[in-house]
Amino acid sequence: MLTLFALVKDDADAITNDTLVRDLKHKLAWAKEFEIKTETLVFPRVTEGVMTKGNWSVRFEIRPESSMTLSVKELQKILGKKTQLPPDFQRYNKEIAVGFGDDPQKEHTNEIIFIGEFLRENYPRVVIFDQYNQDVW
């Protein structure tokens, strides 16, 4: 399973599960092949956006600053030497964790790339971090 972390500055608290699901449905032409909905987990009690096609799925969990997995300051230390980050990166306050289901046959590589492109287009100045490779997409 691959997880990417999309870090954004969202002072207006405009990024929600509802807006994310709406944007996925309306801005991705190929998304009509997927079932796109929100799903509330019991433990931990969290609501996620979910895209499903057959046995493969992508899960989007929107996390406010208090629940972010990544520390913006620590990430800047890791990436600052090799990646140009936005000047206001220290004020980024929301994380969208994007978990891609296992894909051993590499059948969904295009969808993974397209979702990365969607995040870049939908959230200007987003920083998409690949924790496994310690790099920015």
C-alpha positions as CSV (number, residue, x, y, z in Angstrom):
1,M,0.0,0.0,0.0
2,L,1.3,3.4,-1.0
3,T,0.3,6.5,1.1
4,L,1.0,10.0,-0.1
5,F,0.5,13.1,2.1
6,A,-0.8,16.2,0.5
7,L,0.0,19.2,2.6
8,V,-2.0,22.4,2.1
9,K,-2.7,25.8,3.7
10,D,-6.5,25.9,4.4
11,D,-7.2,28.8,6.7
12,A,-10.8,29.0,5.5
13,D,-11.4,25.3,6.4
14,A,-12.8,24.8,2.9
15,I,-11.3,21.4,2.2
16,T,-13.8,18.9,3.5
17,N,-14.9,15.3,2.7
18,D,-17.9,16.7,0.8
19,T,-15.9,19.2,-1.3
20,L,-13.2,16.5,-2.0
21,V,-15.8,13.9,-3.1
22,R,-17.6,16.5,-5.2
23,D,-14.4,17.6,-6.9
24,L,-13.3,14.0,-7.6
25,K,-16.6,13.3,-9.2
26,H,-16.7,16.5,-11.3
27,K,-13.1,17.2,-12.2
28,L,-11.9,13.7,-13.1
29,A,-13.4,12.6,-16.4
30,W,-12.3,9.0,-15.8
31,A,-13.7,8.9,-12.2
32,K,-17.1,7.8,-13.5
33,E,-15.6,4.3,-13.6
34,F,-15.3,4.4,-9.8
35,E,-17.8,4.5,-7.0
36,I,-16.9,7.6,-5.0
37,K,-18.4,8.2,-1.6
38,T,-17.7,9.0,2.0
39,E,-17.3,6.3,4.6
40,T,-17.2,6.6,8.4
41,L,-14.9,4.2,10.2
42,V,-15.7,3.0,13.7
43,F,-12.1,2.9,15.0
44,P,-10.6,5.3,14.7
45,R,-13.8,7.4,14.4
46,V,-13.0,9.2,11.2
47,T,-14.8,9.9,7.9
48,E,-12.9,9.4,4.7
49,G,-13.5,9.9,1.0
50,V,-13.3,6.6,-0.8
51,M,-12.9,5.7,-4.6
52,T,-13.5,2.1,-5.4
53,K,-13.2,0.2,-8.7
54,G,-13.5,-3.6,-8.4
55,N,-11.2,-4.8,-5.7
56,W,-9.0,-1.7,-5.7
57,S,-9.6,1.5,-3.8
58,V,-8.1,4.9,-2.8
59,R,-8.9,6.4,0.6
60,F,-8.6,10.1,1.4
61,E,-8.4,11.2,5.0
62,I,-8.4,15.0,5.6
63,R,-6.6,15.8,8.8
64,P,-6.5,19.2,10.5
65,E,-3.2,20.5,11.9
66,S,-3.8,19.0,15.3
67,S,-4.1,15.5,13.7
68,M,-1.5,15.7,11.0
69,T,0.9,12.7,10.7
70,L,3.7,14.9,9.4
71,S,5.3,17.8,11.2
72,V,5.6,20.7,8.7
73,K,8.8,21.8,10.5
74,E,10.4,18.4,10.4
75,L,9.4,17.9,6.8
76,Q,11.0,21.2,5.9
77,K,14.2,20.0,7.5
78,I,14.1,16.9,5.4
79,L,13.1,18.5,2.1
80,G,14.5,22.0,2.4
81,K,17.9,20.9,1.2
82,K,16.7,19.3,-2.0
83,T,13.3,20.7,-2.8
84,Q,12.0,24.3,-3.3
85,L,9.0,24.6,-0.9
86,P,6.5,27.4,-1.0
87,P,7.6,30.4,1.1
88,D,4.7,30.0,3.5
89,F,5.1,26.3,3.9
90,Q,5.5,26.7,7.7
91,R,1.9,27.8,7.9
92,Y,0.5,24.8,6.1
93,N,-2.2,23.5,8.3
94,K,-4.0,20.5,6.7
95,E,-3.0,17.1,5.5
96,I,-4.8,14.9,3.0
97,A,-3.5,11.3,3.5
98,V,-4.1,9.4,0.3
99,G,-3.9,5.7,0.7
100,F,-3.8,3.6,-2.5
101,G,-4.7,-0.1,-2.3
102,D,-2.2,-2.8,-3.2
103,D,-1.7,-3.1,-6.9
104,P,0.8,-5.9,-7.5
105,Q,-0.1,-6.2,-11.2
106,K,0.4,-2.4,-11.7
107,E,-3.1,-2.1,-13.2
108,H,-3.8,1.2,-11.6
109,T,-0.5,3.1,-12.1
110,N,-2.2,5.7,-14.3
111,E,-4.9,6.3,-11.8
112,I,-2.3,6.9,-9.1
113,I,-0.5,9.5,-11.3
114,F,-3.8,11.1,-12.3
115,I,-4.8,11.5,-8.6
116,G,-1.5,13.2,-7.9
117,E,-2.2,15.6,-10.8
118,F,-5.7,16.2,-9.5
119,L,-4.3,17.2,-6.1
120,R,-1.9,19.6,-7.7
121,E,-4.6,21.2,-9.9
122,N,-7.3,21.2,-7.2
123,Y,-5.2,22.6,-4.4
124,P,-2.7,25.2,-5.7
125,R,0.7,25.2,-4.0
126,V,0.0,21.7,-2.5
127,V,3.1,19.8,-1.4
128,I,2.7,16.1,-2.0
129,F,5.1,14.0,0.1
130,D,6.0,10.4,-0.5
131,Q,7.1,9.3,2.9
132,Y,8.5,6.0,1.7
133,N,10.9,7.6,-0.8
134,Q,11.4,10.8,1.3
135,D,10.6,12.9,-1.7
136,V,8.0,15.3,-3.2
137,W,5.9,14.3,-6.1
